[in-house]
Amino acid sequence: MTWLVTGGAGYIGAHVVSALQAAGLDPVVLDDLSTGKREFVPSDVDFVQGNILDTALVEETLRGTIAEGVIHVAGYKYAGESVTRPLHAYAQNVDGTRSVLEAMRRAGVAQIVFSSSAAVYGTPDVPTVTEYTPKKPTTPYGESKLIGEWLLRDVAEATRSEPRPLRHTSLRYFNVVGSGRPDVYDSSPFNLFPIAFRALTARRTPSIYGVDYATPDGTAVRDYVHVSDIAAAHAVAAQRLSAGDSLQPAYNLGSGMGISVREIMSALRMFTGIDFDATVEARRAGDPDRIVASGVAAARDLNWAMRHSIQQMVQSGWKAHLRQLGEAV
C-alpha cells in the first residue's frame, strides 16, 4: 500500500517516512530539497525531486506509484518569517495544497493526511487548546494552514456524492523536537532545540525570554512533542483512512501538560554534559504564560500518546546534532 509523502526529505517528513515503513506501508517521497535533505530519505524509498506547485509532476507521481493516498507535509514552516514573506507563505502553503488536491483529483486519489499546525489557533486565551478552540491565526503561516484545512473541507463537500469522495484529516501540533533517527536532525534557524544546541556547541549560553510568567517556575510553558510520536500518528491516520474508518476533520497532537523553558534548560545541562546558567532576557510581547493542547481525541482515534520524556527528546536531538556536526567536519 503506497502513500506519497510530500516534503518527505524534511525533518518531520523523513520521520513520517520511517513511521510508514514501520507500519508496513510503502512510502514514496516528493521533495524539492529547498529545505529537505536527500540523505534523509532511506535508500530503499523511491524519491522524486520536484515542487508541489508542479501539479503535473504530482499527478504523474501519484499515477506512476499507484498511490493509495497522500501525507502532505511539504510547506513553508517559518511562522515569524512569514510576516515579512506573506506572498511566499501563501504560494507554498495555499497554492501548494491546492496543487496537491488538483493532482489527486486528476489521478483518482481520494485520501489525504494534512500536516497542519497549532498556529491556526494564534494566541488562544485558554491554557489548554482543544479542537474546538476558536481559530485566530496571527501570522500568514497560521492563516495559510487554516486555509489548507478549509480546502480539504471544501473539496470533500464538493465530492461527497461521488463514488470516491475525498477523505481527509488534519493533524495540528506545536513544537516538534528530538530525533527518532540519529541521521535526521532539525536544522531550523528558528526552533528552540536547534538554537540551543548550536549555542552550546559554539560555547555560547542559551537564552530564556522571561522568568516572570504565572507558571510554577516563572518560565513559559509550551507543548513539546517528540517527532517520532508525531510521525506515528500520521501513519495511523493513513491506515485508518485506507480502512474506510471515519476520522475527525482535525486532531491536536498535544501533551495536555506542557514543559517549561527552565525544565528544558535543565535537561540540556544533564544530557549534553555542559554546565551553564541560561541568560535571562526580557519576555517577548504577547507571549502567553501557558499554551498546551489536549490530545484526548487523537488518543482515542489515532493511538496518540506522548511516548518520549523530555529527557529522551533532548538526548535524541543532541545526538543527532552532534552526528550532523561530525559529518560536516
Long-range contacts (C-beta under 8 A, 24 or more apart in sequence): 1-25, 1-26, 1-68, 1-242, 2-26, 2-27, 2-28, 2-65, 2-66, 2-67, 2-68, 3-27, 3-28, 3-67, 3-68, 3-69, 3-70, 3-71, 3-238, 4-28, 4-29, 4-30, 4-58, 4-61, 4-62, 4-65, 4-67, 4-69, 4-70, 4-71, 5-29, 5-30, 5-70, 5-71, 5-73, 6-30, 6-31, 6-52, 6-58, 6-70, 6-71, 6-72, 6-73, 6-74, 6-100, 7-31, 7-36, 7-52, 7-72, 7-73, 7-74, 7-75, 7-115, 8-36, 8-41, 8-45, 8-47, 8-73, 9-33, 9-36, 9-37, 9-38, 9-40, 9-41, 9-47, 10-35, 10-36, 10-37, 10-40, 10-73, 10-74, 11-40, 11-176, 11-184, 11-185, 11-186, 11-187, 11-188, 11-227, 12-73, 12-115, 12-176, 12-227, 12-230, 12-231, 13-40, 13-73, 13-74, 14-40, 14-41, 14-181, 14-184, 15-180, 15-181, 15-184, 15-227, 15-228, 15-230, 15-231, 16-71, 16-73, 16-231, 16-234, 16-235, 17-41, 17-42, 17-45, 18-42, 18-180, 18-181, 18-228, 18-231, 19-228, 19-231, 19-232, 19-234, 19-235, 20-71, 20-234, 20-235, 20-238, 21-45, 22-232, 22-235, 23-235, 23-236, 23-238, 23-239, 25-235, 25-238, 25-239, 28-61, 28-65, 28-67, 30-57, 30-58, 30-61, 30-74, 31-74, 32-74, 35-187, 37-187, 39-183, 40-183, 40-184, 51-96, 52-92, 52-96, 52-97, 52-99, 52-100, 53-91, 53-92, 53-95, 53-96, 53-99, 54-99, 55-99, 55-102, 55-103, 55-106, 56-103, 58-99, 58-100, 58-103, 58-104, 59-102, 59-103, 59-106, 59-107, 62-103, 62-104, 62-107, 62-109, 63-107, 67-107, 67-109, 68-109, 68-111, 68-238, 68-242, 69-109, 69-110, 69-111, 69-112, 69-113, 69-238, 69-241, 69-242, 70-100, 70-104, 70-109, 70-111, 70-112, 70-113, 71-112, 71-113, 71-115, 71-234, 71-238, 72-97, 72-100, 72-112, 72-113, 72-114, 72-115, 73-115, 73-234, 75-115, 75-144, 75-145, 76-141, 76-144, 77-117, 77-141, 77-188, 78-141, 78-188, 78-190, 79-117, 79-119, 79-139, 79-141, 79-142, 79-190, 80-139, 80-190, 81-190, 82-139, 82-140, 82-141, 82-144, 83-139, 83-140, 85-140, 86-140, 89-140, 89-141, 89-144, 90-140, 90-144, 92-144, 93-141, 93-144, 93-145, 93-147, 93-148, 94-144, 94-147, 94-148, 94-151, 97-147, 97-148, 97-151, 97-152, 98-151, 101-151, 101-152, 101-155, 101-166, 104-166, 105-155, 108-164, 110-159, 110-164, 110-165, 110-166, 110-167, 111-166, 111-167, 111-168, 111-238, 111-241, 111-242, 112-152, 112-166, 112-167, 112-168, 113-168, 113-169, 113-170, 113-171, 113-234, 113-237, 113-238, 113-241, 114-148, 114-149, 114-152, 114-168, 114-169, 114-170, 114-171, 115-170, 115-171, 115-234, 116-145, 116-146, 116-148, 116-149, 116-170, 116-171, 116-172, 116-250, 117-141, 117-142, 117-145, 117-172, 117-173, 118-172, 118-173, 118-174, 118-223, 118-252, 118-254, 118-291, 118-293, 119-145, 120-145, 120-146, 120-149, 120-172, 121-172, 123-286, 123-288, 123-291, 124-288, 124-291, 127-289, 127-290, 127-291, 127-292, 128-256, 128-292, 128-293, 128-294, 129-252, 129-254, 129-291, 129-292, 129-293, 129-294, 130-252, 130-293, 130-294, 130-296, 130-297, 131-172, 131-248, 131-250, 131-251, 131-252, 131-297, 149-249, 149-250, 152-249, 153-249, 167-241, 167-247, 168-241, 168-249, 169-237, 169-241, 169-247, 169-248, 169-249, 169-250, 169-251, 170-249, 170-250, 170-251, 171-230, 171-233, 171-234, 171-237, 171-250, 171-251, 171-253, 171-298, 172-250, 172-251, 172-252, 172-253, 172-293, 173-223, 173-225, 173-230, 173-252, 173-253, 173-254, 173-293, 174-222, 174-223, 174-224, 174-225, 174-254, 174-291, 174-292, 174-293, 175-222, 175-223, 175-224, 175-225, 176-225, 176-226, 176-227, 176-230, 177-224, 177-225, 177-226, 177-227, 177-313, 177-314, 177-317, 178-226, 178-227, 178-228, 178-308, 178-312, 178-313, 178-314, 178-316, 178-317, 179-227, 179-228, 179-316, 179-317, 179-319, 179-320, 180-226, 180-227, 180-228, 180-231, 180-316, 181-320, 182-316, 182-319, 182-320, 182-323, 183-320, 183-323, 184-320, 185-317, 185-320, 185-321, 185-323, 185-324, 186-227, 186-317, 186-320, 187-324, 192-261, 192-264, 193-313, 193-314, 193-317, 194-317, 194-321, 196-264, 196-265, 196-268, 197-272, 197-317, 197-318, 197-321, 198-321, 200-268, 200-272, 200-274, 200-276, 201-321, 201-322, 201-325, 205-276, 205-277, 205-278, 205-279, 206-265, 206-268, 206-276, 206-278, 206-279, 207-278, 207-279, 207-280, 207-281, 208-261, 208-262, 208-265, 208-278, 208-279, 208-280, 208-281, 209-261, 209-281, 209-282, 209-283, 209-284, 209-287, 210-280, 210-281, 210-282, 210-283, 210-284, 210-287, 211-262, 211-280, 211-283, 212-283, 213-283, 213-289, 213-290, 214-289, 214-290, 215-260, 215-289, 215-290, 216-260, 217-260, 217-262, 217-263, 218-262, 219-260, 219-261, 219-262, 220-260, 220-261, 220-283, 220-287, 220-288, 220-289, 220-290, 221-258, 221-259, 221-260, 221-289, 221-290, 221-291, 221-292, 222-258, 222-259, 222-261, 222-290, 222-291, 222-292, 223-254, 223-255, 223-258, 223-259, 223-291, 223-292, 223-293, 224-255, 224-258, 224-259, 224-264, 224-310, 224-313, 225-253, 225-254, 225-255, 225-306, 226-306, 226-307, 226-308, 226-312, 226-313, 226-316, 228-307, 228-308, 229-253, 229-304, 229-305, 229-306, 229-307, 229-308, 232-303, 232-307, 233-298, 233-302, 233-303, 233-304, 236-302, 236-303, 236-304, 237-302, 240-301, 240-302, 247-301, 247-302, 248-297, 248-301, 251-295, 251-297, 251-298, 251-301, 251-302, 251-304, 252-293, 252-294, 252-295, 252-297, 252-298, 253-293, 253-295, 253-298, 253-304, 254-292, 254-293, 254-294, 254-295, 255-292, 255-293, 255-295, 255-306, 256-292, 256-293, 256-294, 256-295, 256-296, 257-292, 258-290, 258-291, 258-292, 259-310, 263-310, 264-310, 264-314, 267-310, 267-311, 267-313, 267-314, 268-314, 268-318, 270-311, 270-314, 271-311, 271-314, 271-315, 271-318, 272-314, 272-318
